[in-house]
Amino acid sequence: MLKGISIYPETLSNKKKIIRIRRDKNGTVKETGKGNLLIDAAEAGLVGSEKAPNGMNGAPCIDQLPIKVDYGDELSPDQSITPGGSKISSPSSPEEDVLLGTLTFSVDYNFPKKALVVTIQEAHGLPVMDEHTQGSDPYIKMTILPDKRHRVKTRVLRKTLDPVFDETFTFYGIPYSQLQDLVLHFLVLSFDRFSRDDVIGEVMVPLAGVDPSTGKVQLTREIIKRNIQKCISRGELQVSLSYQPVAQRMTVVVLKARHLPKMDITGLSGNPYVKVNVYYGRKRIAKKKTHVKKCTLNPIFNESFIYDIPVDLLPDISIEFLVIDFDRTTKNEVVGRLILGAHSVTTSGVEHWREVCENPRKQIAKWHSLSEY
């Protein structure tokens, strides 16, 4: 049993999932159990490397790590991988400003039906997201903020940087008097069959400056980088971490979530679960998930995961929590994301990881706001 778990009101699941990361006599790091992880420590610079000032080994060169995982290599959230294997940065990564193209659409209002009508017409000058084909497979997701009750998307257009969609979406039950309080959010993506779809950019259009009362309003806006750190009604997730330096073991407990948004356009409560991905540098080395909690926006999970991780690998470990809404009929949708460890992008995430590393053997639980995925 985990020490200190009695502080939580709900009983933890007795079923523990363990992923082991070990070194053999030759200095090779291996994962025992499912998934054959093989990291040549000598080639990666883990053997004979100079000690950092804090007494721990210096961070290895991640780009040179020869990692083999039987369920396929994965990249960290700020990169994508193309079908040809070439890796390119997502527009959401912190780089120099680049031209992401423009989006043309129209806004109209149907007074008899009290309906907002949005037509996504075309995009021009999109960036190349697939170096193998020197093209993109763009499509657009659209949401009406701040409630996010209306969520639609266009079809995918293959191998084009100037897609013409000409798709019209009608949103009923929106009084004209409320238009000034709404914001249209367009998310431009490129479909990727082999990994997570690439985010090209986004367009935000406050309807306070648009007047469709006299007819259809035609608009063209520049596509900008997506703000990956914003958090708009994504809810919160409570997790607990503890590191045992003698056993070299990290215990991760997914406790509960609260105030999750309704992802179903019908307004019904979601069926959330949490997927836990562990990254070593930019390579995913383990993945587990909790059980699905049906018909709730405030789920209680209380499920623990145990990972055997050497102390000198801790500076390069990141743990990604994806809260996902299970849907039996369509594709599961990510509600929000939390990253702790080397690639944490929030102040609370950095602070939580620091406390865990500085207070060994102590179970530290914190609430975190989920960011958009």
Secondary structure, 3 states (H helix, E strand, C coil): CCCCHHHCCCCCCCCCEEEEEEECCCCCEEEECCCCCEECHHHHCCCCCCECCCCCECCCCHHHCCCCCCCCCCCCCCEEECCCCCEEECCCCCCCCCCCCEEEEEEEEECCCCEEEEEEEEEECCCCCECCCCECCEEEEEEEECCCCCEEECCCCCCCCCCEEEEEEEEECCCHHHHHHCEEEEEEEECCCCCCCEEEEEEEEEHHHCCHHHCCEEEEEECECCCCCCCCCCCEEEEEEEEECCCCEEEEEEEEEECCCCCCCCCCCCCEEEEEEEEECCEEEEEEECCCCCCCCCCEEEEEEEEECCHHHHHHEEEEEEEEECCCCCCCEEEEEEEEECCCCCHHHHHHHHHHHHCCCCCEEEEEECECC
